[in-house]
Amino acid sequence: MASSIDKSTLRFLADLADNNTREWFTDNKSRYEQARQNYIGFLNELLQEMQQFEPAARGQQGKDLVFRIYRDVRFSKDKRPYKDHFGAYVAEGGRKSILPGYYLHLAGGNRSFLAGGLWFPPAPELKAVRQEIDYNLEEFRALVESEEFREKFGAIEGEQLKTTPKGYDKDNPAIHYLRFKSWNAVMPLPDEIVLGPDFLQVVLDGFQSLKPLNDFLAHPIRDLGEAEV
């Protein structure tokens, strides 16, 4: 178990960003394993504490939520073999879930962040979420435009349509949010915070602030699943 991130973990990730080759990675495999175990240990403690406000954390283990460090370069112009960060996704159903969840991105050079929301849902779920936002715009705005939310996360982020989504008028009061294909809230985590003694609490506070948004986005997706049964 690890309630803190070691300086050596961030240093490894920063070095990997500068030396992203198979030869260097092979020579530094022991550093990678040590950094990975530090991150997983932190995740395990995080999951334990998250259970107080998020049922999806129950029964999950850090090692199952971490994404592979190896990049799939088959269809990418970017041929770097490794990701230069650690990432993990906490959601009902695990890291491959299409439901909203919580993401922790660890990287050197002040590039860490935590995030939440919904990432590129399939077409039926996308349509259902847009409908939910359209029907309950004031509730959604109250979540994402509150002073507390904006102080932590700024504005909602995500790829957007350049045109109006099918079935909606360009004058719809919700059109700004309806154009999104993902609804994400992101909170930067400088290295000083990551390496600080209160990092676990910082992440917990950030994730707890994201829960109302995740619950709002999950509701229409769950309703869709129940309707199909």
CORFEN-V284714 format. One record per residue. N is the residue number from 1. PSI is psi in degrees with one decimal (none if undefined). OMEGA is omega in degrees with one decimal (* if undefined). Layout:
BEGIN
N/PSI/OMEGA, N/PSI/OMEGA
END
This chain:
BEGIN
1/144.5/179.2, 2/117.1/-179.8, 3/5.2/179.4, 4/159.4/176.4, 5/129.1/-179.6, 6/147.4/176.1, 7/-34.3/-178.9, 8/-27.0/178.4, 9/-47.1/177.4, 10/-36.3/-179.9, 11/-41.1/177.5, 12/-45.4/-178.3, 13/-36.7/176.8, 14/-41.6/178.6, 15/-37.9/178.4, 16/-38.3/178.2, 17/-32.5/-178.7, 18/-14.3/-175.1, 19/56.4/-172.0, 20/72.2/177.7, 21/156.8/179.4, 22/-36.0/-178.6, 23/-48.1/-179.1, 24/-42.0/-178.3, 25/-41.9/178.3, 26/-42.6/-179.9, 27/-22.2/-176.4, 28/24.6/-176.2, 29/-36.5/-179.3, 30/-35.4/176.0, 31/-40.5/178.0, 32/-47.4/-178.6, 33/-40.6/179.8, 34/-43.2/179.5, 35/-42.0/-179.4, 36/-42.9/179.5, 37/-34.9/176.5, 38/-44.7/179.7, 39/-44.5/-179.9, 40/-40.1/177.1, 41/-41.2/176.6, 42/-43.5/179.3, 43/-40.7/-178.9, 44/-41.4/178.0, 45/-38.1/177.3, 46/-46.2/179.7, 47/-39.2/179.5, 48/-44.8/-178.8, 49/-33.6/-179.3, 50/-25.6/-177.8, 51/-20.3/-179.4, 52/-24.3/-179.6, 53/-10.5/-176.5, 54/102.9/-179.2, 55/-26.4/-178.5, 56/-19.9/-179.6, 57/-16.8/-176.2, 58/134.5/176.6, 59/4.7/179.9, 60/153.0/179.1, 61/144.2/-177.4, 62/-41.9/-175.8, 63/-24.8/-179.1, 64/-13.6/-175.2, 65/-11.0/-178.0, 66/134.8/175.7, 67/151.0/178.4, 68/144.7/178.6, 69/-17.1/-177.3, 70/129.9/-179.6, 71/145.8/171.8, 72/105.7/-173.9, 73/6.7/-173.6, 74/-40.1/-175.8, 75/22.8/-177.1, 76/142.1/173.6, 77/-25.8/177.9, 78/108.6/-174.1, 79/12.1/176.0, 80/130.9/-172.3, 81/-18.7/-173.7, 82/148.6/168.0, 83/147.3/-179.3, 84/28.8/-179.0, 85/166.6/167.9, 86/141.2/177.3, 87/143.9/177.8, 88/145.2/-177.2, 89/124.0/179.0, 90/114.0/179.5, 91/159.3/174.2, 92/123.5/-178.3, 93/-0.6/175.1, 94/-172.3/-169.9, 95/-17.4/179.1, 96/9.1/-178.2, 97/146.1/174.1, 98/-1.7/178.7, 99/157.7/175.0, 100/151.6/-178.7, 101/-161.2/-173.6, 102/132.8/-175.5, 103/135.2/176.0, 104/117.6/-175.7, 105/119.7/-178.3, 106/124.1/-178.7, 107/154.5/177.3, 108/168.7/175.6, 109/37.6/177.9, 110/37.9/-179.0, 111/11.9/178.9, 112/154.3/175.2, 113/161.7/168.4, 114/154.6/-175.8, 115/164.3/176.2, 116/174.0/-179.2, 117/-151.0/-172.9, 118/129.2/-173.9, 119/109.1/175.2, 120/66.0/178.4, 121/155.9/174.4, 122/163.7/-172.1, 123/-46.9/-179.0, 124/-41.0/-179.5, 125/-37.5/176.6, 126/-45.5/179.4, 127/-41.1/-179.0, 128/-39.7/180.0, 129/-42.2/177.1, 130/-41.2/179.2, 131/-40.2/179.0, 132/-44.0/178.8, 133/-41.1/179.5, 134/-44.2/-177.4, 135/-31.1/-173.4, 136/48.7/-175.6, 137/-43.1/-177.1, 138/-39.3/177.6, 139/-43.0/-179.4, 140/-44.5/179.2, 141/-39.7/179.6, 142/-31.3/179.1, 143/-51.5/-167.7, 144/-7.9/178.7, 145/8.3/177.5, 146/154.9/-179.3, 147/-42.2/-179.1, 148/-43.8/-178.7, 149/-45.9/-177.6, 150/-33.5/177.7, 151/-37.2/-178.3, 152/-40.6/-168.0, 153/-9.7/-173.9, 154/-148.2/-179.9, 155/158.0/174.4, 156/137.0/-179.9, 157/166.9/176.5, 158/157.5/178.3, 159/141.7/-177.2, 160/152.6/170.1, 161/145.0/174.7, 162/-17.9/179.2, 163/-177.9/178.4, 164/132.9/179.0, 165/146.9/-178.0, 166/132.7/177.8, 167/-1.9/-178.4, 168/149.3/178.7, 169/145.7/-178.5, 170/-17.3/179.2, 171/3.7/177.7, 172/131.6/-178.9, 173/-23.7/-177.9, 174/6.5/-167.8, 175/-34.7/179.1, 176/-45.9/-178.6, 177/-26.1/-179.5, 178/-21.7/-179.7, 179/-16.1/-178.8, 180/145.3/171.2, 181/-15.5/171.4, 182/146.7/176.4, 183/104.6/-173.9, 184/141.5/173.3, 185/130.0/-171.8, 186/135.1/177.6, 187/112.9/179.8, 188/147.7/179.2, 189/93.7/178.6, 190/155.0/-179.0, 191/-37.5/-179.6, 192/-38.1/178.0, 193/-44.8/-178.5, 194/-39.8/-176.7, 195/-2.0/-178.5, 196/163.3/-176.7, 197/-17.6/-176.1, 198/16.6/-173.5, 199/-40.9/179.5, 200/-44.2/-179.6, 201/-35.3/177.2, 202/-45.6/-179.7, 203/-43.4/178.2, 204/-44.8/179.4, 205/-41.8/178.9, 206/-45.8/-179.6, 207/-38.8/179.8, 208/-34.8/177.0, 209/-23.4/-179.8, 210/-15.4/-174.9, 211/-44.5/179.2, 212/-38.5/177.1, 213/-46.4/179.1, 214/-41.0/179.6, 215/-41.3/179.1, 216/-45.7/-177.1, 217/-28.6/-178.7, 218/-30.0/-173.8, 219/-52.6/-178.8, 220/-27.5/179.0, 221/-42.1/177.1, 222/-40.3/178.0, 223/-37.8/179.2, 224/-43.5/179.7, 225/-39.0/179.0, 226/-35.3/-180.0, 227/-26.9/-177.6, 228/-16.0/-178.5, 229/none/*
END
